[in-house]
Amino acid sequence: MALPPTIPTSFVPRPNSSAVRHRSDLTGAFAFIGYGALSLMVALAIGVFVYSQILATEQENKDAELARRVAQIDPQTVAKFVQLRDRLSYGLTLLNKHPAFTGFWSALALSMPTGVRFDSLDITTDESEQVTLEGAGIAESFNALAATSDAFATDGRIKDAIFADIRVTGNAVSFSLSATIDPTLIAFSAMALPASTTPSTTP
């Protein structure tokens, strides 16, 4: 006896055809995205490998070029350049240790009034590289001597100036001087005072 078509032949419900199609569309989309990402990673891996090979080839070429250049260097020429460098370095060391009094004389001429002169000067350097000045001279007046002291204090490179043995001899004043000097003032690279600085005049 045949069953009517309205009576189901199984107790298992049949899936809705629209739901099946929707699930199939999502699965296809995920698969497309996954394959696309995999393809991109493969392409990137291939690109990195090819680029690394290019870099390795360039490095080999540069190493070979460097080896050829090194092989072309004449050892005698290198030895001459090294010897020249050592001589220049030693000469520079000697110049840096060699006193040059041009800067000192320039500073002294610009600082001292025209009415003051030195009869003797003695400059010494000790082991600690402290430079001392001992001298004796004559000034036209006490004011000229005071102006010299002020000029040394203003300049700052002739320091701790002490005037002693001050005596009036006729129309002049004799004196002795002890002071310390900035080492840069007698160094080989010492520079004179700026051109705008003008010497003091006797009051």
BADOMI-188511 format. One record per atom (N, C-alpha, C): residue in one letter; z, y, x; residue number from 0; atom name. Coordinates in nm, 3 decimals, always signed. Atoms other than C-alpha are relative to their C-alpha. Example, Ala and Ser with C-alpha at 12.3 -4.5 7.8 and 13.67 -1.06 7.14 Angstrom:
% residues 2
PT aa Z Y X i at
PT A +0.000 -0.119 +0.089 0 N
PT A +0.780 -0.450 +1.230 0 CA
PT A +0.000 +0.120 +0.090 0 C
PT S -0.006 -0.119 -0.082 1 N
PT S +0.714 -0.106 +1.367 1 CA
PT S +0.073 +0.109 -0.077 1 C
This chain:
% residues 203
PT aa Z Y X i at
PT M +0.000 -0.118 +0.085 0 N
PT M +0.000 +0.000 +0.000 0 CA
PT M +0.000 +0.124 +0.089 0 C
PT A +0.016 -0.122 -0.083 1 N
PT A -0.110 +0.327 +0.158 1 CA
PT A +0.096 +0.108 -0.046 1 C
PT L -0.094 -0.110 +0.031 2 N
PT L +0.133 +0.614 +0.183 2 CA
PT L -0.077 +0.126 -0.032 2 C
PT P +0.065 -0.130 +0.031 3 N
PT P +0.048 +0.949 +0.035 3 CA
PT P +0.000 +0.088 +0.124 3 C
PT P +0.009 -0.086 -0.121 4 N
PT P -0.059 +1.212 +0.292 4 CA
PT P +0.115 +0.097 +0.011 4 C
PT T -0.111 -0.096 -0.009 5 N
PT T +0.240 +1.431 +0.207 5 CA
PT T +0.123 -0.063 +0.058 5 C
PT I -0.117 +0.070 -0.054 6 N
PT I +0.485 +1.165 +0.331 6 CA
PT I -0.024 -0.024 +0.148 6 C
PT P +0.021 +0.020 -0.144 7 N
PT P +0.531 +1.171 +0.715 7 CA
PT P +0.016 -0.145 +0.037 7 C
PT T -0.003 +0.139 -0.047 8 N
PT T +0.470 +0.845 +0.900 8 CA
PT T +0.104 -0.021 +0.107 8 C
PT S -0.100 +0.012 -0.108 9 N
PT S +0.737 +0.922 +1.170 9 CA
PT S +0.109 +0.103 -0.024 9 C
PT F -0.110 -0.096 +0.011 10 N
PT F +1.074 +1.086 +1.184 10 CA
PT F +0.000 +0.105 +0.113 10 C
PT V +0.010 -0.097 -0.111 11 N
PT V +0.976 +1.276 +1.510 11 CA
PT V -0.084 +0.117 -0.048 11 C
PT P +0.078 -0.115 +0.048 12 N
PT P +0.867 +1.631 +1.424 12 CA
PT P -0.115 +0.032 +0.095 12 C
PT R +0.117 -0.036 -0.082 13 N
PT R +0.527 +1.735 +1.541 13 CA
PT R +0.012 +0.145 +0.049 13 C
PT P -0.009 -0.138 -0.053 14 N
PT P +0.514 +2.041 +1.770 14 CA
PT P -0.101 +0.090 -0.066 14 C
PT N +0.087 -0.102 +0.055 15 N
PT N +0.368 +2.361 +1.645 15 CA
PT N -0.113 +0.029 +0.099 15 C
PT S +0.116 -0.018 -0.089 16 N
PT S +0.020 +2.412 +1.786 16 CA
PT S +0.004 +0.135 +0.070 16 C
PT S -0.006 -0.133 -0.064 17 N
PT S +0.082 +2.787 +1.856 17 CA
PT S +0.099 +0.001 +0.114 17 C
PT A -0.099 +0.008 -0.108 18 N
PT A +0.393 +2.709 +2.062 18 CA
PT A -0.056 -0.074 +0.119 18 C
PT V +0.062 +0.077 -0.109 19 N
PT V +0.198 +2.454 +2.266 19 CA
PT V -0.095 +0.089 +0.078 19 C
PT R +0.095 -0.088 -0.069 20 N
PT R -0.072 +2.710 +2.342 20 CA
PT R +0.075 +0.106 +0.082 20 C
PT H -0.076 -0.104 -0.071 21 N
PT H +0.189 +2.976 +2.442 21 CA
PT H +0.059 -0.058 +0.128 21 C
PT R -0.057 +0.062 -0.118 22 N
PT R +0.360 +2.733 +2.680 22 CA
PT R -0.107 -0.028 +0.104 22 C
PT S +0.110 +0.028 -0.093 23 N
PT S +0.029 +2.638 +2.834 23 CA
PT S -0.046 +0.128 +0.069 23 C
PT D +0.041 -0.127 -0.060 24 N
PT D -0.061 +3.006 +2.893 24 CA
PT D +0.099 +0.043 +0.108 24 C
PT L -0.099 -0.039 -0.101 25 N
PT L +0.270 +3.074 +3.075 25 CA
PT L -0.009 -0.088 +0.124 25 C
PT T +0.012 +0.090 -0.114 26 N
PT T +0.229 +2.768 +3.293 26 CA
PT T -0.120 +0.035 +0.086 26 C
PT G +0.119 -0.039 -0.077 27 N
PT G -0.119 +2.876 +3.392 27 CA
PT G +0.021 +0.129 +0.076 27 C
PT A -0.025 -0.127 -0.068 28 N
PT A -0.001 +3.229 +3.474 28 CA
PT A +0.088 -0.021 +0.122 28 C
PT F -0.088 +0.027 -0.114 29 N
PT F +0.281 +3.101 +3.697 29 CA
PT F -0.076 -0.073 +0.111 29 C
PT A +0.079 +0.074 -0.100 30 N
PT A +0.043 +2.863 +3.869 30 CA
PT A -0.094 +0.094 +0.074 30 C
PT F +0.092 -0.096 -0.064 31 N
PT F -0.206 +3.147 +3.934 31 CA
PT F +0.075 +0.090 +0.100 31 C
PT I -0.079 -0.085 -0.090 32 N
PT I +0.067 +3.369 +4.081 32 CA
PT I +0.043 -0.078 +0.124 32 C
PT G -0.043 +0.082 -0.113 33 N
PT G +0.197 +3.084 +4.296 33 CA
PT G -0.112 -0.027 +0.098 33 C
PT Y +0.113 +0.024 -0.089 34 N
PT Y -0.147 +2.998 +4.431 34 CA
PT Y -0.042 +0.128 +0.073 34 C
PT G +0.035 -0.127 -0.065 35 N
PT G -0.214 +3.367 +4.498 35 CA
PT G +0.094 +0.032 +0.114 35 C
PT A -0.097 -0.026 -0.106 36 N
PT A +0.111 +3.406 +4.694 36 CA
PT A -0.020 -0.094 +0.118 36 C
PT L +0.025 +0.098 -0.107 37 N
PT L +0.036 +3.089 +4.890 37 CA
PT L -0.123 +0.038 +0.081 37 C
PT S +0.122 -0.042 -0.071 38 N
PT S -0.312 +3.212 +4.973 38 CA
PT S +0.026 +0.121 +0.088 38 C
PT L -0.032 -0.119 -0.078 39 N
PT L -0.173 +3.547 +5.089 39 CA
PT L +0.080 -0.037 +0.125 39 C
PT M -0.078 +0.041 -0.115 40 N
PT M +0.082 +3.379 +5.316 40 CA
PT M -0.085 -0.071 +0.103 40 C
PT V +0.090 +0.069 -0.092 41 N
PT V -0.183 +3.156 +5.464 41 CA
PT V -0.088 +0.100 +0.075 41 C
PT A +0.084 -0.102 -0.064 42 N
PT A -0.407 +3.457 +5.529 42 CA
PT A +0.079 +0.080 +0.103 42 C
PT L -0.083 -0.072 -0.096 43 N
PT L -0.120 +3.645 +5.694 43 CA
PT L +0.029 -0.084 +0.123 43 C
PT A -0.028 +0.088 -0.113 44 N
PT A -0.034 +3.347 +5.911 44 CA
PT A -0.121 -0.010 +0.092 44 C
PT I +0.122 +0.006 -0.081 45 N
PT I -0.395 +3.319 +6.024 45 CA
PT I -0.021 +0.130 +0.076 45 C
PT G +0.016 -0.131 -0.066 46 N
PT G -0.407 +3.693 +6.097 46 CA
PT G +0.095 +0.017 +0.118 46 C
PT V -0.097 -0.009 -0.109 47 N
PT V -0.088 +3.679 +6.304 47 CA
PT V -0.041 -0.088 +0.117 47 C
PT F +0.042 +0.090 -0.107 48 N
PT F -0.217 +3.383 +6.500 48 CA
PT F -0.118 +0.057 +0.078 48 C
PT V +0.118 -0.058 -0.068 49 N
PT V -0.551 +3.551 +6.572 49 CA
PT V +0.041 +0.121 +0.083 49 C
PT Y -0.043 -0.121 -0.074 50 N
PT Y -0.380 +3.877 +6.676 50 CA
PT Y +0.078 -0.038 +0.125 50 C
PT S -0.074 +0.044 -0.117 51 N
PT S -0.143 +3.690 +6.907 51 CA
PT S -0.093 -0.054 +0.108 51 C
PT Q +0.097 +0.049 -0.098 52 N
PT Q -0.439 +3.522 +7.071 52 CA
PT Q -0.072 +0.117 +0.069 52 C
PT I +0.065 -0.119 -0.060 53 N
PT I -0.607 +3.861 +7.121 53 CA
PT I +0.092 +0.066 +0.101 53 C
PT L -0.096 -0.060 -0.092 54 N
PT L -0.291 +4.002 +7.278 54 CA
PT L +0.016 -0.084 +0.127 54 C
PT A -0.014 +0.088 -0.116 55 N
PT A -0.255 +3.700 +7.504 55 CA
PT A -0.120 +0.014 +0.093 55 C
PT T +0.119 -0.017 -0.082 56 N
PT T -0.614 +3.741 +7.621 56 CA
PT T +0.002 +0.132 +0.075 56 C
PT E -0.008 -0.130 -0.066 57 N
PT E -0.565 +4.111 +7.693 57 CA
PT E +0.104 -0.001 +0.112 57 C
PT Q -0.103 +0.007 -0.103 58 N
PT Q -0.244 +4.036 +7.884 58 CA
PT Q -0.051 -0.075 +0.122 58 C
PT E +0.057 +0.075 -0.112 59 N
PT E -0.424 +3.778 +8.096 59 CA
PT E -0.099 +0.085 +0.079 59 C
PT N +0.097 -0.086 -0.068 60 N
PT N -0.702 +4.026 +8.171 60 CA
PT N +0.071 +0.107 +0.083 60 C
PT K -0.074 -0.102 -0.074 61 N
PT K -0.452 +4.296 +8.271 61 CA
PT K +0.072 -0.058 +0.120 61 C
PT D -0.066 +0.064 -0.114 62 N
PT D -0.257 +4.054 +8.489 62 CA
PT D -0.100 -0.029 +0.111 62 C
PT A +0.103 +0.028 -0.100 63 N
PT A -0.578 +3.950 +8.662 63 CA
PT A -0.045 +0.128 +0.070 63 C
PT E +0.039 -0.128 -0.059 64 N
PT E -0.678 +4.316 +8.713 64 CA
PT E +0.109 +0.052 +0.095 64 C
PT L -0.109 -0.043 -0.086 65 N
PT L -0.334 +4.397 +8.854 65 CA
PT L +0.004 -0.082 +0.129 65 C
PT A +0.002 +0.085 -0.120 66 N
PT A -0.354 +4.101 +9.092 66 CA
PT A -0.112 +0.042 +0.094 66 C
PT R +0.111 -0.045 -0.085 67 N
PT R -0.694 +4.224 +9.214 67 CA
PT R +0.033 +0.132 +0.068 67 C
PT R -0.037 -0.128 -0.060 68 N
PT R -0.561 +4.577 +9.267 68 CA
PT R +0.104 -0.018 +0.111 68 C
PT V -0.102 +0.024 -0.102 69 N
PT V -0.256 +4.449 +9.456 69 CA
PT V -0.062 -0.062 +0.124 69 C
PT A +0.066 +0.063 -0.115 70 N
PT A -0.479 +4.233 +9.676 70 CA
PT A -0.080 +0.101 +0.082 70 C
PT Q +0.079 -0.101 -0.070 71 N
PT Q -0.682 +4.545 +9.765 71 CA
PT Q +0.085 +0.100 +0.078 71 C
PT I -0.088 -0.095 -0.069 72 N
PT I -0.377 +4.739 +9.891 72 CA
PT I +0.016 -0.040 +0.146 72 C
PT D -0.015 +0.024 -0.144 73 N
PT D -0.362 +4.774 +10.267 73 CA
PT D +0.148 +0.014 +0.038 73 C
PT P -0.142 -0.009 -0.037 74 N
PT P -0.010 +4.692 +10.394 74 CA
PT P +0.029 +0.111 +0.100 74 C
PT Q -0.022 -0.106 -0.098 75 N
PT Q -0.050 +4.935 +10.683 75 CA
PT Q +0.005 +0.137 -0.066 75 C
PT T -0.003 -0.126 +0.074 76 N
PT T -0.130 +5.218 +10.443 76 CA
PT T +0.132 +0.018 -0.074 76 C
PT V -0.129 -0.006 +0.070 77 N
PT V +0.180 +5.134 +10.238 77 CA
PT V +0.112 +0.033 +0.098 77 C
PT A -0.104 -0.027 -0.099 78 N
PT A +0.393 +5.132 +10.553 78 CA
PT A -0.003 +0.146 +0.045 78 C
PT K +0.010 -0.142 -0.039 79 N
PT K +0.259 +5.478 +10.649 79 CA
PT K +0.057 +0.091 -0.108 79 C
PT F -0.054 -0.081 +0.109 80 N
PT F +0.341 +5.618 +10.306 80 CA
PT F +0.153 -0.010 -0.006 80 C
PT V -0.145 +0.017 +0.000 81 N
PT V +0.693 +5.472 +10.322 81 CA
PT V +0.062 +0.079 +0.115 81 C
PT Q -0.050 -0.076 -0.115 82 N
PT Q +0.741 +5.623 +10.668 82 CA
PT Q -0.004 +0.150 -0.028 82 C
PT L +0.010 -0.141 +0.034 83 N
PT L +0.618 +5.961 +10.544 83 CA
PT L +0.108 +0.041 -0.100 83 C
PT R -0.105 -0.030 +0.098 84 N
PT R +0.853 +5.947 +10.247 84 CA
PT R +0.136 +0.010 +0.066 84 C
PT D -0.129 -0.004 -0.068 85 N
PT D +1.149 +5.869 +10.472 85 CA
PT D +0.015 +0.127 +0.084 85 C
PT R -0.006 -0.121 -0.081 86 N
PT R +1.062 +6.158 +10.703 86 CA
PT R +0.021 +0.124 -0.087 86 C
PT L -0.018 -0.114 +0.090 87 N
PT L +1.030 +6.401 +10.414 87 CA
PT L +0.142 +0.005 -0.056 87 C
PT S -0.136 +0.005 +0.053 88 N
PT S +1.360 +6.285 +10.269 88 CA
PT S +0.102 +0.044 +0.105 88 C
PT Y -0.091 -0.040 -0.106 89 N
PT Y +1.534 +6.324 +10.605 89 CA
PT Y -0.012 +0.149 +0.030 89 C
PT G +0.019 -0.144 -0.023 90 N
PT G +1.379 +6.668 +10.656 90 CA
PT G +0.066 +0.083 -0.109 90 C
PT L -0.065 -0.071 +0.109 91 N
PT L +1.501 +6.776 +10.313 91 CA
PT L +0.152 -0.001 +0.017 91 C
PT T -0.144 +0.007 -0.024 92 N
PT T +1.851 +6.656 +10.401 92 CA
PT T +0.043 +0.099 +0.108 92 C
PT L -0.031 -0.095 -0.106 93 N
PT L +1.846 +6.859 +10.722 93 CA
PT L -0.005 +0.144 -0.050 93 C
PT L +0.012 -0.136 +0.052 94 N
PT L +1.726 +7.169 +10.538 94 CA
PT L +0.118 +0.036 -0.091 94 C
PT N -0.112 -0.028 +0.091 95 N
PT N +1.999 +7.136 +10.276 95 CA
PT N +0.130 +0.025 +0.077 95 C
PT K -0.120 -0.020 -0.080 96 N
PT K +2.263 +7.118 +10.551 96 CA
PT K -0.013 +0.118 +0.095 96 C
PT H +0.021 -0.108 -0.096 97 N
PT H +2.110 +7.394 +10.761 97 CA
PT H +0.036 +0.134 -0.065 97 C
PT P -0.036 -0.130 +0.059 98 N
PT P +2.268 +7.737 +10.702 98 CA
PT P -0.115 +0.099 +0.011 98 C
PT A +0.100 -0.107 +0.002 99 N
PT A +2.037 +8.021 +10.609 99 CA
PT A +0.072 +0.126 -0.045 99 C
PT F -0.081 -0.118 +0.024 100 N
PT F +2.190 +8.367 +10.627 100 CA
PT F -0.075 +0.113 -0.069 100 C
PT T +0.077 -0.106 +0.066 101 N
PT T +1.915 +8.561 +10.451 101 CA
PT T +0.069 +0.047 -0.128 101 C
PT G -0.069 -0.037 +0.123 102 N
PT G +2.100 +8.552 +10.120 102 CA
PT G +0.128 +0.076 +0.026 102 C
PT F -0.126 -0.070 -0.034 103 N
PT F +2.426 +8.658 +10.286 103 CA
PT F -0.028 +0.144 +0.043 103 C
PT W +0.029 -0.135 -0.047 104 N
PT W +2.270 +8.956 +10.463 104 CA
PT W -0.049 +0.088 -0.116 104 C
PT S +0.049 -0.078 +0.116 105 N
PT S +2.095 +9.064 +10.142 105 CA
PT S +0.116 +0.042 -0.089 105 C
PT A -0.116 -0.033 +0.085 106 N
PT A +2.417 +9.045 +9.942 106 CA
PT A +0.089 +0.102 +0.068 106 C
PT L -0.085 -0.095 -0.072 107 N
PT L +2.609 +9.228 +10.213 107 CA
PT L -0.061 +0.140 +0.000 107 C
PT A +0.066 -0.131 -0.002 108 N
PT A +2.351 +9.506 +10.235 108 CA
PT A +0.004 +0.068 -0.136 108 C
PT L -0.001 -0.058 +0.133 109 N
PT L +2.345 +9.553 +9.859 109 CA
PT L +0.141 +0.036 -0.047 109 C
PT S -0.138 -0.024 +0.045 110 N
PT S +2.725 +9.546 +9.822 110 CA
PT S +0.068 +0.113 +0.077 110 C
PT M -0.073 -0.097 -0.082 111 N
PT M +2.835 +9.770 +10.108 111 CA
PT M -0.056 +0.141 -0.015 111 C
PT P +0.046 -0.140 -0.002 112 N
PT P +2.820 +10.149 +10.089 112 CA
PT P -0.064 +0.032 +0.135 112 C
PT T +0.070 -0.037 -0.123 113 N
PT T +2.605 +10.322 +10.348 113 CA
PT T +0.096 +0.055 +0.105 113 C
PT G -0.097 -0.055 -0.094 114 N
PT G +2.917 +10.471 +10.507 114 CA
PT G +0.089 -0.104 +0.064 114 C
PT V -0.080 +0.107 -0.058 115 N
PT V +3.056 +10.131 +10.612 115 CA
PT V -0.090 -0.090 +0.083 115 C
PT R +0.078 +0.091 -0.084 116 N
PT R +2.935 +9.917 +10.899 116 CA
PT R +0.093 -0.097 +0.070 116 C
PT F -0.076 +0.101 -0.073 117 N
PT F +3.049 +9.604 +11.077 117 CA
PT F -0.042 +0.003 +0.146 117 C
PT D +0.027 +0.013 -0.142 118 N
PT D +3.080 +9.585 +11.453 118 CA
PT D -0.006 -0.145 +0.045 118 C
PT S +0.002 +0.142 -0.033 119 N
PT S +3.140 +9.211 +11.456 119 CA
PT S +0.021 -0.081 -0.126 119 C
PT L -0.014 +0.093 +0.113 120 N
PT L +3.110 +8.921 +11.213 120 CA
PT L +0.001 -0.142 +0.055 120 C
PT D -0.010 +0.140 -0.041 121 N
PT D +3.208 +8.559 +11.253 121 CA
PT D +0.009 -0.085 -0.126 121 C
PT I +0.005 +0.086 +0.119 122 N
PT I +3.113 +8.302 +10.989 122 CA
PT I +0.017 -0.145 +0.046 122 C
PT T -0.028 +0.138 -0.037 123 N
PT T +3.254 +7.948 +11.015 123 CA
PT T +0.006 -0.087 -0.125 123 C
PT T -0.006 +0.099 +0.108 124 N
PT T +3.237 +7.634 +10.801 124 CA
PT T +0.085 -0.117 +0.046 124 C
PT D -0.086 +0.112 -0.039 125 N
PT D +3.508 +7.368 +10.806 125 CA
PT D -0.052 -0.130 -0.060 125 C
PT E +0.043 +0.132 +0.046 126 N
PT E +3.489 +6.999 +10.718 126 CA
PT E -0.007 -0.008 -0.153 126 C
PT S +0.003 -0.001 +0.148 127 N
PT S +3.559 +7.072 +10.349 127 CA
PT S -0.109 +0.092 -0.054 127 C
PT E +0.112 -0.087 +0.036 128 N
PT E +3.250 +7.300 +10.350 128 CA
PT E +0.046 +0.136 -0.054 128 C
PT Q -0.046 -0.135 +0.035 129 N
PT Q +3.465 +7.610 +10.296 129 CA
PT Q -0.050 +0.096 +0.108 129 C
PT V +0.059 -0.097 -0.091 130 N
PT V +3.294 +7.911 +10.452 130 CA
PT V +0.092 +0.121 +0.007 130 C
PT T -0.089 -0.115 -0.019 131 N
PT T +3.515 +8.183 +10.599 131 CA
PT T -0.072 +0.108 +0.080 131 C
PT L +0.059 -0.117 -0.066 132 N
PT L +3.424 +8.530 +10.719 132 CA
PT L +0.111 +0.079 +0.067 132 C
PT E -0.091 -0.086 -0.076 133 N
PT E +3.606 +8.725 +10.990 133 CA
PT E -0.085 +0.110 +0.062 133 C
PT G +0.079 -0.109 -0.055 134 N
PT G +3.486 +9.070 +11.090 134 CA
PT G +0.083 +0.124 +0.024 134 C
PT A -0.064 -0.129 -0.027 135 N
PT A +3.571 +9.415 +11.208 135 CA
PT A -0.107 +0.107 -0.009 135 C
PT G +0.098 -0.106 +0.016 136 N
PT G +3.405 +9.747 +11.133 136 CA
PT G +0.064 +0.136 -0.013 136 C
PT I -0.042 -0.139 +0.012 137 N
PT I +3.426 +10.118 +11.072 137 CA
PT I -0.054 +0.056 -0.131 137 C
PT A +0.038 -0.069 +0.123 138 N
PT A +3.418 +10.319 +10.748 138 CA
PT A +0.016 +0.149 +0.018 138 C
PT E -0.007 -0.146 -0.011 139 N
PT E +3.360 +10.688 +10.705 139 CA
PT E +0.127 +0.056 -0.062 139 C
PT S -0.119 -0.049 +0.069 140 N
PT S +3.661 +10.721 +10.474 140 CA
PT S +0.070 -0.116 -0.069 140 C
PT F -0.072 +0.101 +0.077 141 N
PT F +3.924 +10.532 +10.280 141 CA
PT F -0.073 -0.030 -0.131 141 C
PT N +0.074 +0.022 +0.125 142 N
PT N +3.715 +10.581 +9.967 142 CA
PT N -0.116 -0.096 +0.021 142 C
PT A +0.110 +0.092 -0.029 143 N
PT A +3.420 +10.405 +10.130 143 CA
PT A +0.051 -0.142 +0.017 143 C
PT L -0.059 +0.132 -0.017 144 N
PT L +3.648 +10.116 +10.225 144 CA
PT L +0.040 -0.060 -0.135 144 C
PT A -0.037 +0.047 +0.135 145 N
PT A +3.780 +10.094 +9.868 145 CA
PT A -0.123 -0.038 -0.080 145 C
PT A +0.123 +0.034 +0.070 146 N
PT A +3.425 +10.098 +9.734 146 CA
PT A -0.056 -0.133 +0.047 146 C
PT T +0.044 +0.130 -0.052 147 N
PT T +3.340 +9.805 +9.964 147 CA
PT T +0.080 -0.113 -0.062 147 C
PT S -0.085 +0.103 +0.061 148 N
PT S +3.636 +9.606 +9.829 148 CA
PT S -0.039 -0.022 -0.146 148 C
PT D +0.041 +0.012 +0.141 149 N
PT D +3.531 +9.679 +9.468 149 CA
PT D -0.136 -0.071 -0.011 149 C
PT A +0.132 +0.063 +0.004 150 N
PT A +3.172 +9.577 +9.545 150 CA
PT A +0.009 -0.149 +0.025 150 C
PT F -0.019 +0.143 -0.025 151 N
PT F +3.284 +9.242 +9.690 151 CA
PT F +0.058 -0.069 -0.123 151 C
PT A -0.061 +0.060 +0.119 152 N
PT A +3.500 +9.178 +9.383 152 CA
PT A -0.100 -0.010 -0.114 152 C
PT T +0.100 +0.002 +0.108 153 N
PT T +3.213 +9.265 +9.148 153 CA
PT T -0.105 -0.107 +0.025 153 C
PT D +0.102 +0.100 -0.033 154 N
PT D +2.963 +9.045 +9.331 154 CA
PT D +0.052 -0.142 -0.021 154 C
PT G -0.063 +0.128 +0.024 155 N
PT G +3.200 +8.749 +9.333 155 CA
PT G -0.033 -0.108 +0.100 155 C
PT R +0.036 +0.104 -0.097 156 N
PT R +3.033 +8.559 +9.616 156 CA
PT R +0.069 +0.019 +0.134 156 C
PT I -0.089 -0.025 -0.114 157 N
PT I +3.240 +8.721 +9.893 157 CA
PT I +0.139 +0.019 -0.060 157 C
PT K -0.125 +0.008 +0.077 158 N
PT K +3.587 +8.628 +9.769 158 CA
PT K +0.121 +0.016 +0.091 158 C
PT D -0.130 -0.010 -0.068 159 N
PT D +3.949 +8.685 +9.864 159 CA
PT D -0.008 +0.093 +0.121 159 C
PT A +0.016 -0.093 -0.111 160 N
PT A +3.854 +8.982 +10.080 160 CA
PT A +0.132 +0.073 +0.028 160 C
PT I -0.123 -0.066 -0.043 161 N
PT I +4.153 +9.115 +10.278 161 CA
PT I -0.035 +0.095 +0.114 161 C
PT F +0.022 -0.100 -0.103 162 N
PT F +4.119 +9.439 +10.473 162 CA
PT F +0.134 +0.026 +0.070 162 C
PT A -0.123 -0.018 -0.078 163 N
PT A +4.375 +9.472 +10.753 163 CA
PT A -0.031 +0.084 +0.124 163 C
PT D +0.013 -0.079 -0.124 164 N
PT D +4.437 +9.661 +11.078 164 CA
PT D -0.071 +0.132 -0.026 164 C
PT I +0.066 -0.127 +0.037 165 N
PT I +4.333 +9.985 +10.905 165 CA
PT I +0.059 +0.113 +0.085 165 C
PT R -0.044 -0.109 -0.088 166 N
PT R +4.349 +10.274 +11.151 166 CA
PT R -0.099 +0.116 -0.011 166 C
PT V +0.083 -0.120 +0.001 167 N
PT V +4.222 +10.627 +11.147 167 CA
PT V -0.032 +0.035 +0.145 167 C
PT T +0.046 -0.032 -0.135 168 N
PT T +4.015 +10.693 +11.457 168 CA
PT T -0.095 +0.117 -0.010 168 C
PT G +0.083 -0.119 +0.013 169 N
PT G +3.885 +11.047 +11.469 169 CA
PT G -0.031 +0.028 -0.146 169 C
PT N +0.044 -0.022 +0.139 170 N
PT N +3.682 +11.102 +11.152 170 CA
PT N -0.036 -0.130 -0.071 170 C
PT A +0.035 +0.130 +0.058 171 N
PT A +3.645 +10.728 +11.080 171 CA
PT A +0.125 -0.085 -0.018 171 C
PT V -0.108 +0.095 +0.027 172 N
PT V +3.861 +10.441 +10.960 172 CA
PT V -0.046 -0.137 +0.048 172 C
PT S +0.032 +0.135 -0.048 173 N
PT S +3.853 +10.115 +11.153 173 CA
PT S +0.078 -0.103 -0.081 173 C
PT F -0.063 +0.105 +0.082 174 N
PT F +3.941 +9.788 +10.982 174 CA
PT F -0.045 -0.137 +0.048 174 C
PT S +0.041 +0.140 -0.017 175 N
PT S +3.928 +9.410 +11.003 175 CA
PT S -0.007 -0.064 -0.138 175 C
PT L +0.023 +0.064 +0.131 176 N
PT L +3.815 +9.180 +10.722 176 CA
PT L +0.005 -0.151 +0.015 176 C
PT S +0.005 +0.146 +0.013 177 N
PT S +3.886 +8.821 +10.633 177 CA
PT S -0.029 -0.034 -0.146 177 C
PT A +0.041 +0.036 +0.137 178 N
PT A +3.726 +8.655 +10.331 178 CA
PT A -0.060 -0.139 +0.001 178 C
PT T +0.072 +0.127 +0.016 179 N
PT T +3.572 +8.336 +10.199 179 CA
PT T -0.134 +0.030 -0.068 179 C
PT I +0.135 -0.021 +0.049 180 N
PT I +3.205 +8.304 +10.112 180 CA
PT I -0.041 -0.118 -0.085 180 C
PT D +0.058 +0.105 +0.082 181 N
PT D +3.040 +8.108 +9.835 181 CA
PT D -0.101 -0.077 +0.084 181 C
PT P +0.092 +0.076 -0.085 182 N
PT P +2.862 +7.821 +10.017 182 CA
PT P -0.147 +0.016 -0.037 182 C
PT T +0.140 -0.017 +0.040 183 N
PT T +2.546 +7.878 +9.813 183 CA
PT T -0.062 +0.125 +0.060 183 C
PT L +0.051 -0.124 -0.055 184 N
PT L +2.519 +8.220 +9.974 184 CA
PT L -0.064 -0.020 +0.136 184 C
PT I +0.061 +0.028 -0.130 185 N
PT I +2.434 +8.066 +10.311 185 CA
PT I -0.078 -0.131 +0.000 185 C
PT A +0.080 +0.121 +0.010 186 N
PT A +2.256 +7.757 +10.182 186 CA
PT A -0.147 +0.033 +0.017 186 C
PT F +0.142 -0.020 -0.025 187 N
PT F +1.889 +7.708 +10.257 187 CA
PT F -0.072 +0.053 -0.123 187 C
PT S +0.064 -0.043 +0.124 188 N
PT S +1.800 +7.765 +9.890 188 CA
PT S +0.064 +0.124 -0.060 188 C
PT A -0.068 -0.117 +0.054 189 N
PT A +2.019 +8.073 +9.848 189 CA
PT A -0.100 +0.110 -0.030 189 C
PT M +0.089 -0.108 +0.041 190 N
PT M +1.850 +8.358 +9.665 190 CA
PT M +0.072 +0.132 +0.015 190 C
PT A -0.059 -0.133 -0.012 191 N
PT A +1.905 +8.728 +9.719 191 CA
PT A +0.040 +0.050 -0.137 191 C
PT L -0.041 -0.060 +0.127 192 N
PT L +2.062 +8.945 +9.452 192 CA
PT L -0.121 +0.051 -0.075 192 C
PT P +0.113 -0.051 +0.077 193 N
PT P +1.836 +9.060 +9.167 193 CA
PT P -0.046 +0.136 +0.050 193 C
PT A +0.056 -0.124 -0.050 194 N
PT A +1.605 +9.347 +9.251 194 CA
PT A +0.059 +0.121 -0.070 194 C
PT S -0.056 -0.111 +0.076 195 N
PT S +1.773 +9.560 +8.984 195 CA
PT S +0.132 +0.049 +0.057 195 C
PT T -0.129 -0.038 -0.058 196 N
PT T +2.098 +9.560 +9.186 196 CA
PT T -0.025 +0.103 +0.108 196 C
PT T +0.016 -0.106 -0.098 197 N
PT T +2.129 +9.876 +9.391 197 CA
PT T +0.124 +0.012 +0.083 197 C
PT P -0.118 -0.009 -0.086 198 N
PT P +2.361 +9.931 +9.689 198 CA
PT P +0.090 +0.115 -0.043 198 C
PT S -0.095 -0.105 +0.034 199 N
PT S +2.675 +10.135 +9.643 199 CA
PT S -0.017 +0.117 +0.096 199 C
PT T +0.007 -0.120 -0.084 200 N
PT T +2.693 +10.484 +9.782 200 CA
PT T +0.140 +0.046 +0.032 200 C
PT T -0.131 -0.048 -0.041 201 N
PT T +2.976 +10.648 +9.962 201 CA
PT T +0.050 +0.107 -0.096 201 C
PT P -0.052 -0.101 +0.092 202 N
PT P +3.199 +10.837 +9.719 202 CA
PT P +0.019 +0.133 +0.072 202 C
